[in-house]
Amino acid sequence: MPVHIVLAERNYESWLYASAETLDLDLAYDESAHAQFSIKSALLPTKYVKPVWQPKLSHRVDIGLAQSRSPSFARALTKLGEIASLVP
């Protein structure tokens, strides 16, 4: 049985930020920006609380856009697709 190991991006917000325009936070994607700081700043004065905001923002992500901008997200999707194809 083949085994695949997928490690998530340490800073999950970088995957979210790769689809900045779709997060409904009035963000424009800037490859050189710090993802978590950009998201936190866009939410002010609301506090960014990961267990609250990560699911909300994840739901808004344009998967194709994020995949085209984030090599680590693209790799994760590829590996997860390979794993899914092995399930009968």
Stockholm file with secondary structure:
# STOCKHOLM 1.0

chainA/1-88         MPVHIVLAERNYESWLYASAETLDLDLAYDESAHAQFSIKSALLPTKYVKPVWQPKLSHRVDIGLAQSRSPSFARALTKLGEIASLVP
#=GR chainA/1-88 SS CCCCCCCCCSSHHHHHHTTGGGSSSCCCCCTTSCHHHHHHHHHTTSCCCHHHHHHHHHHHCCHHHHHHHCHHHHHHHHHHHHHHHTCC
#=GC SS_cons        CCCCCCCCCSSHHHHHHTTGGGSSSCCCCCTTSCHHHHHHHHHTTSCCCHHHHHHHHHHHCCHHHHHHHCHHHHHHHHHHHHHHHTCC
//
